[in-house]
Amino acid sequence: MTTQPAATESTITCPFCGEQARETLPDACVIAYRCTGCGETLRPAPGTSCVFCTYGDAECCPPGQAA
């Protein structure tokens, strides 16, 4: 069985304006992220611990991938 390597980047899509930004995944969960388009502060959705897990296109942030 082959395991996929953990993602190192994710594209965050803002739910307010649709702006997309490619970001390097951090080593810890991120609880606030300012949109590069409209300036809104994104926060994790209920039941998730990180804005990358909520709005990113990668499976999850590295701590979430390890869990």
PDBQT receptor file of N, H, CA, C and O in Angstrom, charges set to zero:
ATOM      1  N   MET A   1       0.834  -1.165   0.000  1.00  0.00    +0.000 N 
ATOM      2  CA  MET A   1       0.000   0.000   0.000  1.00  0.00    +0.000 C 
ATOM      3  C   MET A   1       0.894   1.248   0.000  1.00  0.00    +0.000 C 
ATOM      4  O   MET A   1       1.838   1.341   0.784  1.00  0.00    +0.000 OA
ATOM      5  N   THR A   2       0.587   2.206  -0.886  1.00  0.00    +0.000 N 
ATOM      6  H   THR A   2      -0.180   2.130  -1.523  1.00  0.00    +0.000 HD
ATOM      7  CA  THR A   2       1.355   3.439  -0.994  1.00  0.00    +0.000 C 
ATOM      8  C   THR A   2       0.608   4.562  -0.296  1.00  0.00    +0.000 C 
ATOM      9  O   THR A   2      -0.599   4.730  -0.474  1.00  0.00    +0.000 OA
ATOM     10  N   THR A   3       1.341   5.326   0.499  1.00  0.00    +0.000 N 
ATOM     11  H   THR A   3       2.321   5.189   0.644  1.00  0.00    +0.000 HD
ATOM     12  CA  THR A   3       0.722   6.455   1.204  1.00  0.00    +0.000 C 
ATOM     13  C   THR A   3       1.040   7.741   0.462  1.00  0.00    +0.000 C 
ATOM     14  O   THR A   3       2.161   7.943  -0.005  1.00  0.00    +0.000 OA
ATOM     15  N   GLN A   4       0.039   8.611   0.358  1.00  0.00    +0.000 N 
ATOM     16  H   GLN A   4      -0.871   8.448   0.738  1.00  0.00    +0.000 HD
ATOM     17  CA  GLN A   4       0.231   9.911  -0.257  1.00  0.00    +0.000 C 
ATOM     18  C   GLN A   4       1.025  10.802   0.697  1.00  0.00    +0.000 C 
ATOM     19  O   GLN A   4       0.756  10.798   1.898  1.00  0.00    +0.000 OA
ATOM     20  N   PRO A   5       1.987  11.559   0.196  1.00  0.00    +0.000 N 
ATOM     21  CA  PRO A   5       2.682  12.505   1.073  1.00  0.00    +0.000 C 
ATOM     22  C   PRO A   5       1.715  13.615   1.498  1.00  0.00    +0.000 C 
ATOM     23  O   PRO A   5       0.764  13.931   0.783  1.00  0.00    +0.000 OA
ATOM     24  N   ALA A   6       1.967  14.184   2.639  1.00  0.00    +0.000 N 
ATOM     25  H   ALA A   6       2.740  13.927   3.219  1.00  0.00    +0.000 HD
ATOM     26  CA  ALA A   6       1.118  15.267   3.137  1.00  0.00    +0.000 C 
ATOM     27  C   ALA A   6       1.238  16.471   2.212  1.00  0.00    +0.000 C 
ATOM     28  O   ALA A   6       2.316  16.769   1.699  1.00  0.00    +0.000 OA
ATOM     29  N   ALA A   7       0.128  17.154   2.009  1.00  0.00    +0.000 N 
ATOM     30  H   ALA A   7      -0.748  16.913   2.426  1.00  0.00    +0.000 HD
ATOM     31  CA  ALA A   7       0.128  18.362   1.183  1.00  0.00    +0.000 C 
ATOM     32  C   ALA A   7       0.968  19.443   1.861  1.00  0.00    +0.000 C 
ATOM     33  O   ALA A   7       1.028  19.511   3.089  1.00  0.00    +0.000 OA
ATOM     34  N   THR A   8       1.611  20.278   1.065  1.00  0.00    +0.000 N 
ATOM     35  H   THR A   8       1.563  20.223   0.068  1.00  0.00    +0.000 HD
ATOM     36  CA  THR A   8       2.412  21.371   1.619  1.00  0.00    +0.000 C 
ATOM     37  C   THR A   8       1.831  22.731   1.252  1.00  0.00    +0.000 C 
ATOM     38  O   THR A   8       2.229  23.745   1.825  1.00  0.00    +0.000 OA
ATOM     39  N   GLU A   9       0.894  22.769   0.302  1.00  0.00    +0.000 N 
ATOM     40  H   GLU A   9       0.571  21.945  -0.164  1.00  0.00    +0.000 HD
ATOM     41  CA  GLU A   9       0.256  24.009  -0.100  1.00  0.00    +0.000 C 
ATOM     42  C   GLU A   9      -1.237  23.794  -0.243  1.00  0.00    +0.000 C 
ATOM     43  O   GLU A   9      -1.707  22.675  -0.448  1.00  0.00    +0.000 OA
ATOM     44  N   SER A  10      -1.968  24.886  -0.131  1.00  0.00    +0.000 N 
ATOM     45  H   SER A  10      -1.586  25.795   0.035  1.00  0.00    +0.000 HD
ATOM     46  CA  SER A  10      -3.417  24.836  -0.271  1.00  0.00    +0.000 C 
ATOM     47  C   SER A  10      -3.894  26.157  -0.861  1.00  0.00    +0.000 C 
ATOM     48  O   SER A  10      -3.322  27.212  -0.584  1.00  0.00    +0.000 OA
ATOM     49  N   THR A  11      -4.935  26.094  -1.669  1.00  0.00    +0.000 N 
ATOM     50  H   THR A  11      -5.399  25.238  -1.894  1.00  0.00    +0.000 HD
ATOM     51  CA  THR A  11      -5.552  27.307  -2.185  1.00  0.00    +0.000 C 
ATOM     52  C   THR A  11      -6.773  27.603  -1.326  1.00  0.00    +0.000 C 
ATOM     53  O   THR A  11      -7.714  26.811  -1.267  1.00  0.00    +0.000 OA
ATOM     54  N   ILE A  12      -6.745  28.751  -0.661  1.00  0.00    +0.000 N 
ATOM     55  H   ILE A  12      -5.981  29.394  -0.708  1.00  0.00    +0.000 HD
ATOM     56  CA  ILE A  12      -7.873  29.180   0.163  1.00  0.00    +0.000 C 
ATOM     57  C   ILE A  12      -8.804  30.007  -0.720  1.00  0.00    +0.000 C 
ATOM     58  O   ILE A  12      -8.361  30.912  -1.428  1.00  0.00    +0.000 OA
ATOM     59  N   THR A  13     -10.098  29.688  -0.671  1.00  0.00    +0.000 N 
ATOM     60  H   THR A  13     -10.457  28.954  -0.096  1.00  0.00    +0.000 HD
ATOM     61  CA  THR A  13     -11.103  30.444  -1.411  1.00  0.00    +0.000 C 
ATOM     62  C   THR A  13     -11.995  31.178  -0.417  1.00  0.00    +0.000 C 
ATOM     63  O   THR A  13     -12.608  30.560   0.454  1.00  0.00    +0.000 OA
ATOM     64  N   CYS A  14     -12.063  32.491  -0.554  1.00  0.00    +0.000 N 
ATOM     65  H   CYS A  14     -11.565  32.992  -1.262  1.00  0.00    +0.000 HD
ATOM     66  CA  CYS A  14     -12.866  33.305   0.349  1.00  0.00    +0.000 C 
ATOM     67  C   CYS A  14     -14.357  33.112   0.047  1.00  0.00    +0.000 C 
ATOM     68  O   CYS A  14     -14.773  33.242  -1.104  1.00  0.00    +0.000 OA
ATOM     69  N   PRO A  15     -15.165  32.803   1.071  1.00  0.00    +0.000 N 
ATOM     70  CA  PRO A  15     -16.595  32.625   0.855  1.00  0.00    +0.000 C 
ATOM     71  C   PRO A  15     -17.329  33.954   0.642  1.00  0.00    +0.000 C 
ATOM     72  O   PRO A  15     -18.487  33.960   0.223  1.00  0.00    +0.000 OA
ATOM     73  N   PHE A  16     -16.674  35.061   0.922  1.00  0.00    +0.000 N 
ATOM     74  H   PHE A  16     -15.734  35.057   1.262  1.00  0.00    +0.000 HD
ATOM     75  CA  PHE A  16     -17.299  36.381   0.785  1.00  0.00    +0.000 C 
ATOM     76  C   PHE A  16     -17.132  36.958  -0.617  1.00  0.00    +0.000 C 
ATOM     77  O   PHE A  16     -18.096  37.448  -1.205  1.00  0.00    +0.000 OA
ATOM     78  N   CYS A  17     -15.895  36.904  -1.162  1.00  0.00    +0.000 N 
ATOM     79  H   CYS A  17     -15.111  36.506  -0.684  1.00  0.00    +0.000 HD
ATOM     80  CA  CYS A  17     -15.631  37.542  -2.450  1.00  0.00    +0.000 C 
ATOM     81  C   CYS A  17     -15.155  36.575  -3.538  1.00  0.00    +0.000 C 
ATOM     82  O   CYS A  17     -15.104  36.945  -4.711  1.00  0.00    +0.000 OA
ATOM     83  N   GLY A  18     -14.804  35.329  -3.154  1.00  0.00    +0.000 N 
ATOM     84  H   GLY A  18     -14.846  35.029  -2.201  1.00  0.00    +0.000 HD
ATOM     85  CA  GLY A  18     -14.345  34.350  -4.137  1.00  0.00    +0.000 C 
ATOM     86  C   GLY A  18     -12.864  34.435  -4.462  1.00  0.00    +0.000 C 
ATOM     87  O   GLY A  18     -12.370  33.640  -5.261  1.00  0.00    +0.000 OA
ATOM     88  N   GLU A  19     -12.141  35.379  -3.865  1.00  0.00    +0.000 N 
ATOM     89  H   GLU A  19     -12.543  36.025  -3.216  1.00  0.00    +0.000 HD
ATOM     90  CA  GLU A  19     -10.694  35.505  -4.079  1.00  0.00    +0.000 C 
ATOM     91  C   GLU A  19     -10.010  34.199  -3.690  1.00  0.00    +0.000 C 
ATOM     92  O   GLU A  19     -10.366  33.575  -2.690  1.00  0.00    +0.000 OA
ATOM     93  N   GLN A  20      -9.026  33.791  -4.489  1.00  0.00    +0.000 N 
ATOM     94  H   GLN A  20      -8.736  34.298  -5.301  1.00  0.00    +0.000 HD
ATOM     95  CA  GLN A  20      -8.261  32.589  -4.180  1.00  0.00    +0.000 C 
ATOM     96  C   GLN A  20      -6.805  32.970  -3.954  1.00  0.00    +0.000 C 
ATOM     97  O   GLN A  20      -6.251  33.812  -4.661  1.00  0.00    +0.000 OA
ATOM     98  N   ALA A  21      -6.199  32.338  -2.962  1.00  0.00    +0.000 N 
ATOM     99  H   ALA A  21      -6.649  31.654  -2.388  1.00  0.00    +0.000 HD
ATOM    100  CA  ALA A  21      -4.791  32.589  -2.646  1.00  0.00    +0.000 C 
ATOM    101  C   ALA A  21      -4.113  31.263  -2.354  1.00  0.00    +0.000 C 
ATOM    102  O   ALA A  21      -4.592  30.471  -1.543  1.00  0.00    +0.000 OA
ATOM    103  N   ARG A  22      -2.990  31.029  -3.026  1.00  0.00    +0.000 N 
ATOM    104  H   ARG A  22      -2.601  31.672  -3.686  1.00  0.00    +0.000 HD
ATOM    105  CA  ARG A  22      -2.191  29.817  -2.801  1.00  0.00    +0.000 C 
ATOM    106  C   ARG A  22      -1.268  30.091  -1.623  1.00  0.00    +0.000 C 
ATOM    107  O   ARG A  22      -0.486  31.041  -1.652  1.00  0.00    +0.000 OA
ATOM    108  N   GLU A  23      -1.356  29.267  -0.590  1.00  0.00    +0.000 N 
ATOM    109  H   GLU A  23      -1.991  28.495  -0.567  1.00  0.00    +0.000 HD
ATOM    110  CA  GLU A  23      -0.585  29.478   0.640  1.00  0.00    +0.000 C 
ATOM    111  C   GLU A  23       0.161  28.202   1.019  1.00  0.00    +0.000 C 
ATOM    112  O   GLU A  23      -0.295  27.095   0.731  1.00  0.00    +0.000 OA
ATOM    113  N   THR A  24       1.305  28.369   1.663  1.00  0.00    +0.000 N 
ATOM    114  H   THR A  24       1.675  29.269   1.896  1.00  0.00    +0.000 HD
ATOM    115  CA  THR A  24       2.028  27.244   2.241  1.00  0.00    +0.000 C 
ATOM    116  C   THR A  24       1.319  26.858   3.530  1.00  0.00    +0.000 C 
ATOM    117  O   THR A  24       1.000  27.718   4.350  1.00  0.00    +0.000 OA
ATOM    118  N   LEU A  25       1.076  25.575   3.707  1.00  0.00    +0.000 N 
ATOM    119  H   LEU A  25       1.335  24.876   3.041  1.00  0.00    +0.000 HD
ATOM    120  CA  LEU A  25       0.399  25.127   4.925  1.00  0.00    +0.000 C 
ATOM    121  C   LEU A  25       1.308  25.315   6.135  1.00  0.00    +0.000 C 
ATOM    122  O   LEU A  25       2.490  24.976   6.086  1.00  0.00    +0.000 OA
ATOM    123  N   PRO A  26       0.760  25.850   7.210  1.00  0.00    +0.000 N 
ATOM    124  CA  PRO A  26       1.556  26.077   8.422  1.00  0.00    +0.000 C 
ATOM    125  C   PRO A  26       1.735  24.784   9.207  1.00  0.00    +0.000 C 
ATOM    126  O   PRO A  26       1.114  23.767   8.899  1.00  0.00    +0.000 OA
ATOM    127  N   ASP A  27       2.588  24.837  10.219  1.00  0.00    +0.000 N 
ATOM    128  H   ASP A  27       3.092  25.663  10.468  1.00  0.00    +0.000 HD
ATOM    129  CA  ASP A  27       2.827  23.672  11.076  1.00  0.00    +0.000 C 
ATOM    130  C   ASP A  27       1.779  23.542  12.176  1.00  0.00    +0.000 C 
ATOM    131  O   ASP A  27       1.765  22.551  12.906  1.00  0.00    +0.000 OA
ATOM    132  N   ALA A  28       0.907  24.530  12.297  1.00  0.00    +0.000 N 
ATOM    133  H   ALA A  28       0.918  25.335  11.704  1.00  0.00    +0.000 HD
ATOM    134  CA  ALA A  28      -0.131  24.516  13.334  1.00  0.00    +0.000 C 
ATOM    135  C   ALA A  28      -1.443  24.993  12.718  1.00  0.00    +0.000 C 
ATOM    136  O   ALA A  28      -1.452  25.624  11.660  1.00  0.00    +0.000 OA
ATOM    137  N   CYS A  29      -2.533  24.690  13.382  1.00  0.00    +0.000 N 
ATOM    138  H   CYS A  29      -2.526  24.178  14.241  1.00  0.00    +0.000 HD
ATOM    139  CA  CYS A  29      -3.841  25.138  12.913  1.00  0.00    +0.000 C 
ATOM    140  C   CYS A  29      -3.906  26.664  12.935  1.00  0.00    +0.000 C 
ATOM    141  O   CYS A  29      -3.357  27.305  13.831  1.00  0.00    +0.000 OA
ATOM    142  N   VAL A  30      -4.577  27.231  11.949  1.00  0.00    +0.000 N 
ATOM    143  H   VAL A  30      -5.023  26.710  11.221  1.00  0.00    +0.000 HD
ATOM    144  CA  VAL A  30      -4.743  28.680  11.837  1.00  0.00    +0.000 C 
ATOM    145  C   VAL A  30      -6.204  29.005  12.133  1.00  0.00    +0.000 C 
ATOM    146  O   VAL A  30      -7.104  28.493  11.468  1.00  0.00    +0.000 OA
ATOM    147  N   ILE A  31      -6.438  29.854  13.130  1.00  0.00    +0.000 N 
ATOM    148  H   ILE A  31      -5.706  30.270  13.671  1.00  0.00    +0.000 HD
ATOM    149  CA  ILE A  31      -7.817  30.153  13.515  1.00  0.00    +0.000 C 
ATOM    150  C   ILE A  31      -8.326  31.471  12.931  1.00  0.00    +0.000 C 
ATOM    151  O   ILE A  31      -9.511  31.778  13.064  1.00  0.00    +0.000 OA
ATOM    152  N   ALA A  32      -7.466  32.249  12.295  1.00  0.00    +0.000 N 
ATOM    153  H   ALA A  32      -6.504  31.999  12.188  1.00  0.00    +0.000 HD
ATOM    154  CA  ALA A  32      -7.889  33.484  11.646  1.00  0.00    +0.000 C 
ATOM    155  C   ALA A  32      -7.000  33.731  10.427  1.00  0.00    +0.000 C 
ATOM    156  O   ALA A  32      -5.778  33.595  10.492  1.00  0.00    +0.000 OA
ATOM    157  N   TYR A  33      -7.636  34.094   9.323  1.00  0.00    +0.000 N 
ATOM    158  H   TYR A  33      -8.628  34.204   9.270  1.00  0.00    +0.000 HD
ATOM    159  CA  TYR A  33      -6.907  34.364   8.074  1.00  0.00    +0.000 C 
ATOM    160  C   TYR A  33      -7.588  35.549   7.397  1.00  0.00    +0.000 C 
ATOM    161  O   TYR A  33      -8.802  35.535   7.196  1.00  0.00    +0.000 OA
ATOM    162  N   ARG A  34      -6.817  36.571   7.046  1.00  0.00    +0.000 N 
ATOM    163  H   ARG A  34      -5.830  36.582   7.210  1.00  0.00    +0.000 HD
ATOM    164  CA  ARG A  34      -7.376  37.748   6.382  1.00  0.00    +0.000 C 
ATOM    165  C   ARG A  34      -7.324  37.538   4.874  1.00  0.00    +0.000 C 
ATOM    166  O   ARG A  34      -6.263  37.280   4.306  1.00  0.00    +0.000 OA
ATOM    167  N   CYS A  35      -8.494  37.653   4.229  1.00  0.00    +0.000 N 
ATOM    168  H   CYS A  35      -9.357  37.863   4.690  1.00  0.00    +0.000 HD
ATOM    169  CA  CYS A  35      -8.596  37.484   2.781  1.00  0.00    +0.000 C 
ATOM    170  C   CYS A  35      -7.752  38.538   2.076  1.00  0.00    +0.000 C 
ATOM    171  O   CYS A  35      -7.772  39.711   2.448  1.00  0.00    +0.000 OA
ATOM    172  N   THR A  36      -7.010  38.111   1.056  1.00  0.00    +0.000 N 
ATOM    173  H   THR A  36      -6.993  37.157   0.754  1.00  0.00    +0.000 HD
ATOM    174  CA  THR A  36      -6.164  39.026   0.303  1.00  0.00    +0.000 C 
ATOM    175  C   THR A  36      -6.978  39.872  -0.667  1.00  0.00    +0.000 C 
ATOM    176  O   THR A  36      -6.469  40.848  -1.218  1.00  0.00    +0.000 OA
ATOM    177  N   GLY A  37      -8.247  39.503  -0.881  1.00  0.00    +0.000 N 
ATOM    178  H   GLY A  37      -8.660  38.711  -0.434  1.00  0.00    +0.000 HD
ATOM    179  CA  GLY A  37      -9.094  40.263  -1.796  1.00  0.00    +0.000 C 
ATOM    180  C   GLY A  37      -9.926  41.313  -1.103  1.00  0.00    +0.000 C 
ATOM    181  O   GLY A  37      -9.787  42.503  -1.385  1.00  0.00    +0.000 OA
ATOM    182  N   CYS A  38     -10.799  40.885  -0.186  1.00  0.00    +0.000 N 
ATOM    183  H   CYS A  38     -10.912  39.918   0.043  1.00  0.00    +0.000 HD
ATOM    184  CA  CYS A  38     -11.747  41.807   0.445  1.00  0.00    +0.000 C 
ATOM    185  C   CYS A  38     -11.360  42.214   1.862  1.00  0.00    +0.000 C 
ATOM    186  O   CYS A  38     -11.954  43.138   2.418  1.00  0.00    +0.000 OA
ATOM    187  N   GLY A  39     -10.376  41.543   2.455  1.00  0.00    +0.000 N 
ATOM    188  H   GLY A  39      -9.894  40.793   2.003  1.00  0.00    +0.000 HD
ATOM    189  CA  GLY A  39      -9.926  41.897   3.791  1.00  0.00    +0.000 C 
ATOM    190  C   GLY A  39     -10.731  41.278   4.920  1.00  0.00    +0.000 C 
ATOM    191  O   GLY A  39     -10.409  41.495   6.088  1.00  0.00    +0.000 OA
ATOM    192  N   GLU A  40     -11.772  40.510   4.603  1.00  0.00    +0.000 N 
ATOM    193  H   GLU A  40     -12.034  40.333   3.654  1.00  0.00    +0.000 HD
ATOM    194  CA  GLU A  40     -12.558  39.841   5.650  1.00  0.00    +0.000 C 
ATOM    195  C   GLU A  40     -11.672  38.846   6.400  1.00  0.00    +0.000 C 
ATOM    196  O   GLU A  40     -10.760  38.255   5.821  1.00  0.00    +0.000 OA
ATOM    197  N   THR A  41     -11.943  38.671   7.670  1.00  0.00    +0.000 N 
ATOM    198  H   THR A  41     -12.684  39.152   8.140  1.00  0.00    +0.000 HD
ATOM    199  CA  THR A  41     -11.227  37.685   8.464  1.00  0.00    +0.000 C 
ATOM    200  C   THR A  41     -12.005  36.379   8.427  1.00  0.00    +0.000 C 
ATOM    201  O   THR A  41     -13.157  36.316   8.859  1.00  0.00    +0.000 OA
ATOM    202  N   LEU A  42     -11.369  35.341   7.910  1.00  0.00    +0.000 N 
ATOM    203  H   LEU A  42     -10.434  35.392   7.559  1.00  0.00    +0.000 HD
ATOM    204  CA  LEU A  42     -11.987  34.012   7.843  1.00  0.00    +0.000 C 
ATOM    205  C   LEU A  42     -11.673  33.263   9.124  1.00  0.00    +0.000 C 
ATOM    206  O   LEU A  42     -10.561  33.340   9.648  1.00  0.00    +0.000 OA
ATOM    207  N   ARG A  43     -12.652  32.544   9.618  1.00  0.00    +0.000 N 
ATOM    208  H   ARG A  43     -13.555  32.481   9.192  1.00  0.00    +0.000 HD
ATOM    209  CA  ARG A  43     -12.489  31.724  10.826  1.00  0.00    +0.000 C 
ATOM    210  C   ARG A  43     -12.955  30.307  10.490  1.00  0.00    +0.000 C 
ATOM    211  O   ARG A  43     -13.749  30.132   9.566  1.00  0.00    +0.000 OA
ATOM    212  N   PRO A  44     -12.480  29.291  11.218  1.00  0.00    +0.000 N 
ATOM    213  CA  PRO A  44     -12.895  27.916  10.939  1.00  0.00    +0.000 C 
ATOM    214  C   PRO A  44     -14.411  27.747  11.081  1.00  0.00    +0.000 C 
ATOM    215  O   PRO A  44     -15.043  28.383  11.924  1.00  0.00    +0.000 OA
ATOM    216  N   ALA A  45     -14.969  26.890  10.252  1.00  0.00    +0.000 N 
ATOM    217  H   ALA A  45     -14.455  26.373   9.567  1.00  0.00    +0.000 HD
ATOM    218  CA  ALA A  45     -16.390  26.553  10.361  1.00  0.00    +0.000 C 
ATOM    219  C   ALA A  45     -16.591  25.684  11.600  1.00  0.00    +0.000 C 
ATOM    220  O   ALA A  45     -15.653  25.026  12.050  1.00  0.00    +0.000 OA
ATOM    221  N   PRO A  46     -17.810  25.674  12.158  1.00  0.00    +0.000 N 
ATOM    222  CA  PRO A  46     -18.072  24.793  13.313  1.00  0.00    +0.000 C 
ATOM    223  C   PRO A  46     -17.700  23.339  12.973  1.00  0.00    +0.000 C 
ATOM    224  O   PRO A  46     -18.039  22.832  11.904  1.00  0.00    +0.000 OA
ATOM    225  N   GLY A  47     -17.017  22.703  13.882  1.00  0.00    +0.000 N 
ATOM    226  H   GLY A  47     -16.742  23.115  14.751  1.00  0.00    +0.000 HD
ATOM    227  CA  GLY A  47     -16.599  21.311  13.684  1.00  0.00    +0.000 C 
ATOM    228  C   GLY A  47     -15.232  21.154  13.051  1.00  0.00    +0.000 C 
ATOM    229  O   GLY A  47     -14.735  20.034  12.929  1.00  0.00    +0.000 OA
ATOM    230  N   THR A  48     -14.608  22.261  12.642  1.00  0.00    +0.000 N 
ATOM    231  H   THR A  48     -15.012  23.171  12.742  1.00  0.00    +0.000 HD
ATOM    232  CA  THR A  48     -13.238  22.193  12.119  1.00  0.00    +0.000 C 
ATOM    233  C   THR A  48     -12.355  23.080  12.992  1.00  0.00    +0.000 C 
ATOM    234  O   THR A  48     -12.844  23.947  13.717  1.00  0.00    +0.000 OA
ATOM    235  N   SER A  49     -11.062  22.848  12.909  1.00  0.00    +0.000 N 
ATOM    236  H   SER A  49     -10.665  22.144  12.321  1.00  0.00    +0.000 HD
ATOM    237  CA  SER A  49     -10.157  23.575  13.803  1.00  0.00    +0.000 C 
ATOM    238  C   SER A  49      -9.269  24.581  13.086  1.00  0.00    +0.000 C 
ATOM    239  O   SER A  49      -8.459  25.258  13.719  1.00  0.00    +0.000 OA
ATOM    240  N   CYS A  50      -9.417  24.685  11.768  1.00  0.00    +0.000 N 
ATOM    241  H   CYS A  50     -10.075  24.136  11.253  1.00  0.00    +0.000 HD
ATOM    242  CA  CYS A  50      -8.458  25.482  11.010  1.00  0.00    +0.000 C 
ATOM    243  C   CYS A  50      -9.109  26.077   9.765  1.00  0.00    +0.000 C 
ATOM    244  O   CYS A  50      -9.952  25.436   9.137  1.00  0.00    +0.000 OA
ATOM    245  N   VAL A  51      -8.720  27.300   9.407  1.00  0.00    +0.000 N 
ATOM    246  H   VAL A  51      -8.035  27.821   9.917  1.00  0.00    +0.000 HD
ATOM    247  CA  VAL A  51      -9.260  27.910   8.191  1.00  0.00    +0.000 C 
ATOM    248  C   VAL A  51      -8.818  27.149   6.946  1.00  0.00    +0.000 C 
ATOM    249  O   VAL A  51      -9.538  27.140   5.948  1.00  0.00    +0.000 OA
ATOM    250  N   PHE A  52      -7.648  26.510   6.983  1.00  0.00    +0.000 N 
ATOM    251  H   PHE A  52      -7.063  26.517   7.794  1.00  0.00    +0.000 HD
ATOM    252  CA  PHE A  52      -7.204  25.721   5.834  1.00  0.00    +0.000 C 
ATOM    253  C   PHE A  52      -8.089  24.489   5.649  1.00  0.00    +0.000 C 
ATOM    254  O   PHE A  52      -8.354  24.076   4.520  1.00  0.00    +0.000 OA
ATOM    255  N   CYS A  53      -8.547  23.902   6.757  1.00  0.00    +0.000 N 
ATOM    256  H   CYS A  53      -8.332  24.237   7.674  1.00  0.00    +0.000 HD
ATOM    257  CA  CYS A  53      -9.439  22.736   6.675  1.00  0.00    +0.000 C 
ATOM    258  C   CYS A  53     -10.812  23.154   6.154  1.00  0.00    +0.000 C 
ATOM    259  O   CYS A  53     -11.476  22.375   5.471  1.00  0.00    +0.000 OA
ATOM    260  N   THR A  54     -11.242  24.374   6.468  1.00  0.00    +0.000 N 
ATOM    261  H   THR A  54     -10.703  25.008   7.023  1.00  0.00    +0.000 HD
ATOM    262  CA  THR A  54     -12.562  24.862   6.066  1.00  0.00    +0.000 C 
ATOM    263  C   THR A  54     -12.568  25.400   4.639  1.00  0.00    +0.000 C 
ATOM    264  O   THR A  54     -13.451  25.044   3.859  1.00  0.00    +0.000 OA
ATOM    265  N   TYR A  55     -11.608  26.246   4.277  1.00  0.00    +0.000 N 
ATOM    266  H   TYR A  55     -10.890  26.535   4.911  1.00  0.00    +0.000 HD
ATOM    267  CA  TYR A  55     -11.653  26.967   3.004  1.00  0.00    +0.000 C 
ATOM    268  C   TYR A  55     -10.579  26.558   2.007  1.00  0.00    +0.000 C 
ATOM    269  O   TYR A  55     -10.557  27.063   0.885  1.00  0.00    +0.000 OA
ATOM    270  N   GLY A  56      -9.683  25.645   2.401  1.00  0.00    +0.000 N 
ATOM    271  H   GLY A  56      -9.701  25.235   3.313  1.00  0.00    +0.000 HD
ATOM    272  CA  GLY A  56      -8.597  25.239   1.512  1.00  0.00    +0.000 C 
ATOM    273  C   GLY A  56      -8.961  24.053   0.647  1.00  0.00    +0.000 C 
ATOM    274  O   GLY A  56      -9.913  23.330   0.938  1.00  0.00    +0.000 OA
ATOM    275  N   ASP A  57      -8.194  23.851  -0.430  1.00  0.00    +0.000 N 
ATOM    276  H   ASP A  57      -7.420  24.438  -0.667  1.00  0.00    +0.000 HD
ATOM    277  CA  ASP A  57      -8.457  22.732  -1.325  1.00  0.00    +0.000 C 
ATOM    278  C   ASP A  57      -7.620  21.489  -0.995  1.00  0.00    +0.000 C 
ATOM    279  O   ASP A  57      -7.814  20.435  -1.601  1.00  0.00    +0.000 OA
ATOM    280  N   ALA A  58      -6.684  21.609  -0.032  1.00  0.00    +0.000 N 
ATOM    281  H   ALA A  58      -6.526  22.465   0.460  1.00  0.00    +0.000 HD
ATOM    282  CA  ALA A  58      -5.919  20.438   0.418  1.00  0.00    +0.000 C 
ATOM    283  C   ALA A  58      -6.801  19.659   1.393  1.00  0.00    +0.000 C 
ATOM    284  O   ALA A  58      -7.794  20.186   1.894  1.00  0.00    +0.000 OA
ATOM    285  N   GLU A  59      -6.442  18.420   1.657  1.00  0.00    +0.000 N 
ATOM    286  H   GLU A  59      -5.636  17.992   1.250  1.00  0.00    +0.000 HD
ATOM    287  CA  GLU A  59      -7.231  17.584   2.574  1.00  0.00    +0.000 C 
ATOM    288  C   GLU A  59      -7.422  18.263   3.921  1.00  0.00    +0.000 C 
ATOM    289  O   GLU A  59      -8.513  18.221   4.490  1.00  0.00    +0.000 OA
ATOM    290  N   CYS A  60      -6.388  18.875   4.423  1.00  0.00    +0.000 N 
ATOM    291  H   CYS A  60      -5.502  18.908   3.961  1.00  0.00    +0.000 HD
ATOM    292  CA  CYS A  60      -6.450  19.569   5.718  1.00  0.00    +0.000 C 
ATOM    293  C   CYS A  60      -5.057  20.132   5.997  1.00  0.00    +0.000 C 
ATOM    294  O   CYS A  60      -4.116  19.893   5.240  1.00  0.00    +0.000 OA
ATOM    295  N   CYS A  61      -4.942  20.872   7.079  1.00  0.00    +0.000 N 
ATOM    296  H   CYS A  61      -5.706  21.066   7.694  1.00  0.00    +0.000 HD
ATOM    297  CA  CYS A  61      -3.634  21.366   7.479  1.00  0.00    +0.000 C 
ATOM    298  C   CYS A  61      -2.802  20.187   8.006  1.00  0.00    +0.000 C 
ATOM    299  O   CYS A  61      -3.368  19.143   8.327  1.00  0.00    +0.000 OA
ATOM    300  N   PRO A  62      -1.476  20.329   8.101  1.00  0.00    +0.000 N 
ATOM    301  CA  PRO A  62      -0.633  19.218   8.572  1.00  0.00    +0.000 C 
ATOM    302  C   PRO A  62      -1.084  18.594   9.907  1.00  0.00    +0.000 C 
ATOM    303  O   PRO A  62      -1.081  17.367  10.006  1.00  0.00    +0.000 OA
ATOM    304  N   PRO A  63      -1.471  19.367  10.940  1.00  0.00    +0.000 N 
ATOM    305  CA  PRO A  63      -1.939  18.711  12.165  1.00  0.00    +0.000 C 
ATOM    306  C   PRO A  63      -3.198  17.875  11.912  1.00  0.00    +0.000 C 
ATOM    307  O   PRO A  63      -3.350  16.796  12.485  1.00  0.00    +0.000 OA
ATOM    308  N   GLY A  64      -4.082  18.360  11.073  1.00  0.00    +0.000 N 
ATOM    309  H   GLY A  64      -3.958  19.236  10.607  1.00  0.00    +0.000 HD
ATOM    310  CA  GLY A  64      -5.290  17.597  10.739  1.00  0.00    +0.000 C 
ATOM    311  C   GLY A  64      -4.982  16.382   9.909  1.00  0.00    +0.000 C 
ATOM    312  O   GLY A  64      -5.641  15.354  10.062  1.00  0.00    +0.000 OA
ATOM    313  N   GLN A  65      -3.988  16.465   9.021  1.00  0.00    +0.000 N 
ATOM    314  H   GLN A  65      -3.453  17.300   8.897  1.00  0.00    +0.000 HD
ATOM    315  CA  GLN A  65      -3.590  15.323   8.194  1.00  0.00    +0.000 C 
ATOM    316  C   GLN A  65      -3.010  14.218   9.059  1.00  0.00    +0.000 C 
ATOM    317  O   GLN A  65      -3.186  13.036   8.761  1.00  0.00    +0.000 OA
ATOM    318  N   ALA A  66      -2.310  14.598  10.141  1.00  0.00    +0.000 N 
ATOM    319  H   ALA A  66      -2.167  15.558  10.383  1.00  0.00    +0.000 HD
ATOM    320  CA  ALA A  66      -1.680  13.619  11.023  1.00  0.00    +0.000 C 
ATOM    321  C   ALA A  66      -2.698  12.905  11.901  1.00  0.00    +0.000 C 
ATOM    322  O   ALA A  66      -2.472  11.777  12.338  1.00  0.00    +0.000 OA
ATOM    323  N   ALA A  67      -3.814  13.567  12.156  1.00  0.00    +0.000 N 
ATOM    324  H   ALA A  67      -3.998  14.484  11.801  1.00  0.00    +0.000 HD
ATOM    325  CA  ALA A  67      -4.829  12.991  13.069  1.00  0.00    +0.000 C 
ATOM    326  C   ALA A  67      -5.583  11.832  12.443  1.00  0.00    +0.000 C 
ATOM    327  O   ALA A  67      -6.460  11.249  13.081  1.00  0.00    +0.000 OA
TER     328      ALA A  67
